Amino acid sequence: MINSAVLVIIAIVIYISLYYTYGKSLQNKVVKADNNRPTPAHTKYDGVDYVPAHPLVLYGHHFASIAGAGPIVGPALAMAWGWLPGLIWVWFGNVFIGAVHDYLSLMASVRYDGKSIQWVSGKLMGRGTGVAFQMYIWFTLMLVVAAFVAVVSKLVTVTPQAASATLMLLVVAIIVGFLMYKTKLSFYVTTGIGIALLIFAVWFGYTYPLIFVPGQTDPTSAAFLQVYHYWNLILWVYIIIASALPVWILLQPRDYLNAYILWFGLALGAIAFIGLFRAVEVPSYTMWSANVVGGLPSPFWPTIPLVIACGALSGFHSLVGSGTTSKQLDKELHGLMVGYGGMFTEGFLATLVIASISVYGLSLTGLTAAEWGTKYITVGGLGTFIASYAQGAHDFFGINLLVAKTFVVLWVSAFALTSLDTATRLGRFSWQELFGMVAKDTSAGWYKTITNKWVASFIISAFGVYLAWNASYKVLWPAFSGMNQMLASIAMMTAALWVAKIQRAGNWTYAVLIPALFLWITVTAALIWYLVVVVPHMATLGTQIAVGAITLIGLLINFVLAYEFYVSWKRPSEEYGVAPS
């Protein structure tokens, strides 16, 4: 009988062994990392975006930014197929696609002065490719904002304890940022103060829940919808401000502290689900076409990438790695821990999500094994994970169930919030780079206005909040995830070109090219299916038009980029010159 301990231990073995074998080979044979080569954090230091960071701080910032609610929501929804299909996709996707994608996107950016992966794509494939890629990325980031606004707004509405704790966490992050960068306190003393304040934030949230309207915790009530919209607006204001502030004020310290929340949560879950040694009760496999995407029958292939994104692989990570992380990397050898190790940690989180629901899912939802594949998606998902994880902490450690639930919701919402403001910041970068490509020579006043950081942040966040206003995360998630995974395949193609034409890595090129092509075929088929089958069943006409148009535009740009990749692949390596140093 398979139990929770077996699933968790297998994951630990996979990730540790592959980090020190496959990962080290990529570092030494493909990237050829060298600490003597100065990174953009030093050569282009500006005190705002280009700032060298301690490797642990950067690992925390990077991991918190890429993780968000992605490795939780996706695996939780994919449980409708049973625990085994999702777990296979997470493990294989992590090792052969996700971690390779993240590490190479980061290091390619480092070698090009911290430029974005879309800029690198334009450099390797041509200016037109760069423009198309920028457009694709901007639309993808809009969906990221929409999906995570919906996730965070729901979480803090139904769990007001987490709302208070989340807001207090932002205050704590600003304090820690000031202590870290504006005082002479040591890094470790500041960390200790930050952890103590984190504990205070959890206590504060548990003691002083933020309740706007009585009855808001019932997702079926009018009060819930009212408060949900309040949080949409609050988050809109927050992400505009947070995305424009210097990284040291909020993003770096908040993400670093979030990493401790995550590490504690990971350790809590790993120990609990190994120690419980509890047998799984959810079926290992239900059916090929379980009701998952939009609540409709969804074939596992090709629709799995529409559900599990960040837990296995994610194009958003290439934007984080090349958009913010590459500008803060102190030494090249730190890249493996930050980029490759960050993805493996995320995969381990996704494994814990699957393990927790596997052992408590039937008990908490009241479903039978026979009903699981068709009815789970209507009653399960993110809420089932939160209840399962809290139950595991309660059963093994004896933690009060409400305290455990408060912590788990804070855990999820804090990381969703991190991805939310990071996506807005990256959307600002993308918007500015796009207009820099196509409109830099137009009226100076108009160009300066349209690329202003406040204007750029306002535009992408406004569209994102609009989409979240009338759509739940279960509706928005597959659209975001599909565009996101297609972005991963395009970033992998860019990385394959860099590895083959610039790094001249020989046969190691195929370790990037083959996964990239497999992913492109899979996600292209999945998005076509989504456009034809799911979009017509969306609740409102406005949502159908908006999501359908974005998906269609993404598909068209995707085919253009695939053609440009093919043309560039055929070009002789000699035309690319030598790698930038």
Long-range contacts (C-beta under 8 A, 24 or more apart in sequence): 1-279, 1-280, 2-279, 2-280, 2-284, 3-277, 3-278, 3-279, 3-280, 3-359, 4-273, 4-274, 4-276, 4-277, 4-278, 4-279, 4-280, 4-355, 4-356, 4-358, 4-359, 4-392, 5-273, 5-274, 5-275, 5-276, 5-277, 7-83, 7-87, 7-273, 7-280, 7-351, 7-354, 7-355, 7-358, 8-270, 8-273, 8-274, 8-351, 8-352, 8-355, 9-274, 11-91, 11-347, 11-348, 11-351, 12-270, 12-348, 14-91, 14-95, 15-94, 15-344, 15-345, 15-347, 15-348, 18-95, 18-99, 18-344, 19-336, 19-340, 19-341, 19-344, 22-95, 22-99, 23-99, 23-103, 23-336, 23-340, 23-341, 24-336, 25-508, 26-100, 26-103, 26-104, 26-336, 26-340, 26-508, 26-511, 27-103, 27-333, 27-335, 27-336, 27-340, 29-505, 29-508, 30-104, 30-499, 30-503, 30-505, 30-508, 30-511, 31-103, 31-104, 31-107, 31-332, 31-335, 31-503, 32-503, 33-107, 33-332, 33-333, 33-335, 33-336, 34-332, 34-333, 35-331, 35-332, 35-333, 37-332, 37-581, 39-110, 39-326, 39-329, 39-330, 39-331, 39-332, 40-110, 40-113, 40-114, 40-326, 40-327, 40-329, 41-114, 41-327, 41-328, 41-329, 41-330, 42-330, 43-113, 44-113, 44-114, 44-327, 47-246, 47-248, 48-246, 48-247, 49-246, 49-247, 49-324, 49-327, 50-114, 50-327, 50-328, 51-247, 51-248, 51-252, 51-327, 51-328, 52-328, 52-329, 52-330, 53-252, 53-328, 53-329, 53-330, 54-187, 54-330, 55-330, 55-331, 55-334, 55-337, 55-338, 56-256, 57-180, 57-187, 57-252, 57-256, 58-325, 58-328, 58-329, 58-330, 58-334, 58-338, 59-259, 59-337, 59-338, 59-341, 59-342, 60-255, 60-256, 60-257, 60-258, 60-259, 60-260, 61-247, 61-251, 61-252, 61-255, 61-256, 61-259, 61-324, 61-325, 61-328, 62-255, 62-320, 62-321, 62-324, 62-325, 62-338, 62-339, 62-342, 63-255, 63-259, 63-262, 63-342, 63-345, 63-346, 64-254, 64-255, 64-256, 64-258, 64-259, 64-262, 64-414, 64-415, 64-418, 65-251, 65-255, 65-320, 65-324, 65-325, 65-418, 65-419, 65-422, 66-102, 66-310, 66-314, 66-316, 66-317, 66-320, 66-321, 66-342, 66-343, 66-346, 66-419, 67-262, 67-310, 67-345, 67-346, 67-349, 67-415, 67-418, 67-419, 68-148, 68-310, 68-415, 68-416, 68-418, 68-419, 68-420, 69-148, 69-151, 69-152, 69-382, 69-412, 69-413, 69-415, 69-416, 69-419, 70-309, 70-310, 70-311, 70-314, 70-316, 70-346, 70-419, 71-310, 71-311, 71-346, 71-347, 71-349, 71-350, 71-353, 72-311, 72-349, 72-350, 72-353, 72-382, 72-385, 72-412, 72-415, 73-151, 73-381, 73-382, 73-473, 73-477, 74-307, 74-308, 74-309, 74-310, 74-311, 74-312, 74-350, 74-477, 74-481, 75-308, 75-311, 75-350, 75-353, 75-354, 76-353, 76-357, 76-380, 76-381, 76-382, 76-384, 76-385, 77-292, 77-307, 77-308, 77-377, 77-380, 77-381, 77-382, 77-474, 77-477, 78-292, 78-304, 78-307, 78-308, 79-282, 79-354, 79-357, 79-358, 79-361, 79-376, 79-380, 79-384, 80-286, 80-290, 80-291, 80-292, 80-372, 80-373, 80-376, 80-377, 80-380, 81-285, 81-286, 81-287, 81-290, 81-292, 81-300, 81-304, 81-373, 82-282, 82-283, 82-284, 82-285, 82-286, 82-290, 82-372, 82-373, 83-280, 83-282, 83-283, 83-284, 83-354, 83-355, 83-357, 83-358, 84-284, 84-285, 85-285, 85-300, 85-304, 86-304, 86-308, 86-354, 87-351, 87-354, 89-304, 89-308, 89-312, 90-308, 90-311, 90-312, 90-347, 90-350, 90-351, 90-354, 91-347, 91-351, 92-312, 93-308, 93-311, 93-312, 93-313, 93-347, 94-312, 94-313, 94-343, 94-344, 94-346, 94-347, 96-511, 96-515, 97-312, 97-313, 97-488, 97-492, 97-515, 97-519, 98-312, 98-313, 98-314, 98-317, 98-343, 98-346, 98-347, 98-488, 99-339, 99-340, 99-343, 99-344, 99-347, 100-492, 100-495, 100-511, 100-512, 100-515, 101-313, 101-315, 101-317, 101-318, 101-343, 101-488, 101-491, 101-492, 101-495, 101-515, 102-317, 102-318, 102-321, 102-339, 102-340, 102-342, 102-343, 103-335, 103-336, 103-339, 103-340, 103-343, 104-492, 104-495, 104-498, 104-499, 104-512, 105-317, 105-318, 105-321, 105-322, 105-339, 105-491, 105-494, 105-495, 106-321, 106-322, 106-325, 106-326, 106-329, 106-335, 106-338, 106-339, 107-332, 107-335, 107-339, 108-322, 108-494, 108-495, 108-498, 109-321, 109-322, 109-326, 110-326, 110-329, 110-332, 110-335, 111-502, 111-579, 111-580, 111-581, 112-580, 113-580, 114-322, 114-326, 114-327, 115-322, 116-319, 116-322, 116-323, 116-429, 116-430, 116-433, 117-318, 117-319, 117-321, 117-322, 117-323, 117-491, 117-494, 118-430, 118-433, 119-433, 120-322, 120-494, 120-498, 121-490, 121-491, 121-494, 121-561, 122-437, 124-494, 124-497, 124-498, 124-501, 124-502, 124-568, 124-576, 125-494, 125-497, 125-561, 125-564, 125-565, 125-567, 125-568, 126-564, 126-568, 127-437, 128-564, 129-560, 129-561, 129-564, 129-568, 130-437, 131-434, 131-437, 131-438, 132-557, 132-560, 132-561, 132-564, 133-490, 133-557, 133-561, 134-430, 134-433, 134-434, 134-437, 135-434, 135-553, 135-557, 136-483, 136-486, 136-487, 136-490, 136-554, 136-557, 136-558, 136-561, 137-319, 137-426, 137-430, 137-487, 138-427, 138-430, 138-431, 138-434, 138-460, 139-483, 139-550, 139-553, 139-554, 140-315, 140-316, 140-480, 140-483, 140-484, 140-487, 140-554, 141-316, 141-319, 141-423, 141-424, 141-426, 141-427, 141-430, 141-460, 142-427, 142-460, 142-463, 142-464, 142-467, 142-550, 143-464, 143-467, 143-476, 143-479, 143-480, 143-483, 143-484, 143-550, 144-316, 144-419, 144-420, 144-423, 144-464, 144-480, 144-484, 145-239, 145-420, 145-423, 145-424, 145-427, 145-460, 145-461, 145-463, 145-464, 145-465, 145-468, 146-463, 146-464, 146-465, 146-466, 146-467, 146-468, 146-471, 146-476, 146-480, 147-468, 147-473, 147-476, 147-477, 147-479, 147-480, 148-416, 148-417, 148-419, 148-420, 148-423, 149-232, 149-235, 149-236, 149-420, 149-464, 149-465, 149-468, 150-468, 150-471, 150-472, 150-473, 150-476, 151-382, 151-412, 151-413, 151-416, 151-473, 152-231, 152-235, 152-413, 152-416, 152-417, 152-420, 153-228, 153-229, 153-231, 153-232, 153-235, 153-468, 154-219, 154-228, 154-472, 154-473, 155-382, 155-409, 155-412, 155-413, 155-416, 156-210, 156-231, 156-409, 156-413, 157-216, 157-217, 157-224, 157-227, 157-228, 157-231, 158-216, 158-217, 158-218, 158-219, 158-224, 159-217, 159-405, 159-406, 159-409, 160-209, 160-210, 160-211, 160-216, 160-217, 161-205, 161-206, 161-209, 161-402, 161-406, 161-409, 162-205, 162-406, 162-409, 162-410, 162-413, 163-205, 163-209, 163-210, 163-231, 164-204, 164-205, 164-208, 164-209, 164-210, 165-201, 165-202, 165-204, 165-205, 165-206, 165-406, 165-410, 166-205, 166-410, 166-413, 166-414, 166-417, 167-210, 168-200, 168-201, 168-204, 168-205, 169-198, 169-201, 169-254, 169-257, 169-258, 169-410, 169-414, 170-250, 170-254, 172-197, 172-198, 172-200, 172-201, 172-257, 173-250, 173-253, 173-254, 173-257, 174-249, 174-250, 174-253, 176-253, 176-256, 176-257, 177-248, 177-249, 177-250, 177-252, 177-253, 177-254, 180-248, 180-252, 180-253, 181-248, 194-253, 194-256, 194-257, 194-260, 195-257, 195-260, 198-257, 198-260, 198-261, 201-410, 202-406, 202-407, 202-410, 205-406, 205-410, 206-402, 206-403, 206-406, 229-469, 232-465, 232-468, 232-469, 233-465, 235-417, 235-420, 235-465, 236-461, 236-462, 236-465, 238-421, 239-420, 239-421, 239-424, 239-457, 239-461, 240-424, 240-454, 240-457, 240-458, 240-461, 242-421, 242-424, 242-425, 243-421, 243-422, 243-424, 243-425, 243-427, 243-428, 243-453, 243-457, 243-461, 244-425, 244-428, 244-453, 244-454, 244-457, 247-324, 247-328, 250-421, 251-324, 251-421, 251-422, 251-425, 252-328, 254-418, 255-418, 258-414, 258-415, 258-418, 261-410, 261-411, 261-414, 262-345, 262-349, 262-411, 262-415, 265-389, 265-407, 265-408, 265-411, 266-345, 266-348, 266-349, 266-352, 268-393, 268-397, 269-352, 269-355, 269-356, 269-389, 269-392, 269-393, 270-348, 270-352, 271-396, 272-392, 272-393, 272-395, 272-396, 272-397, 273-352, 273-355, 273-356, 273-359, 273-392, 273-396, 275-396, 276-359, 276-392, 276-395, 276-396, 278-359, 279-359, 280-355, 280-358, 280-359, 281-358, 281-359, 281-360, 281-361, 281-362, 281-363, 281-369, 282-357, 282-358, 282-359, 282-361, 282-362, 282-369, 282-372, 283-369, 283-372, 283-373, 286-372, 286-373, 287-373, 290-373, 290-374, 290-376, 290-377, 291-373, 291-374, 291-375, 291-376, 291-377, 291-378, 292-377, 293-478, 293-530, 293-534, 294-474, 294-475, 294-478, 294-533, 294-534, 294-537, 294-538, 295-377, 295-378, 295-474, 296-533, 296-534, 296-537, 299-529, 301-522, 302-521, 302-522, 302-523, 302-525, 302-526, 302-529, 303-478, 303-526, 303-529, 303-530, 304-522, 304-526, 305-481, 305-482, 305-485, 305-519, 305-522, 305-523, 305-526, 306-478, 306-481, 306-482, 306-485, 306-526, 306-527, 306-530, 307-477, 307-478, 307-481, 308-350, 308-481, 309-480, 309-481, 309-484, 309-485, 310-346, 310-350, 311-346, 311-347, 311-349, 311-350, 311-353, 312-347, 312-350, 313-343, 313-485, 313-488, 313-519, 314-484, 314-485, 314-488, 315-483, 315-484, 315-485, 315-486, 315-487, 315-488, 315-489, 315-490, 315-491, 316-419, 316-423, 316-484, 316-487, 317-343, 317-488, 318-487, 318-488, 318-491, 319-426, 319-430, 319-487, 320-422, 320-426, 323-425, 323-426, 323-429, 324-422, 324-425, 324-426, 352-389, 353-385, 353-389, 356-385, 356-388, 356-389, 356-392, 357-384, 357-385, 357-388, 359-388, 359-392, 360-384, 360-387, 360-388, 360-391, 360-392, 361-388, 364-388, 364-391, 377-474, 381-474, 382-412, 382-473, 386-412, 424-457, 424-460, 424-461, 424-464, 425-457, 427-456, 427-457, 427-460, 427-461, 428-453, 428-456, 428-457, 428-460, 431-456, 431-459, 431-460, 432-456, 466-546, 467-543, 467-546, 467-547, 470-539, 470-540, 470-542, 470-543, 471-538, 471-539, 471-540, 471-543, 471-547, 475-538, 475-539, 475-543, 475-547, 476-547, 478-530, 478-534, 479-530, 479-547, 479-550, 479-551, 482-523, 482-526, 482-527, 482-530, 482-551, 482-554, 483-527, 483-550, 483-551, 483-554, 485-519, 485-522, 485-523, 485-526, 486-520, 486-523, 486-524, 486-527, 486-554, 486-558, 488-519, 488-523, 489-516, 489-517, 489-519, 489-520, 489-523, 490-520, 490-558, 490-561, 490-562, 490-565, 492-516, 492-519, 493-520, 493-561, 493-562, 493-565, 494-565, 496-569, 497-565, 497-568, 497-569, 500-569, 500-573, 501-571, 501-573, 501-576, 502-576, 502-578, 502-579, 502-580, 503-579, 504-573, 520-558, 520-562, 524-555, 524-558, 527-551, 527-554, 527-555, 527-558, 528-555, 531-555
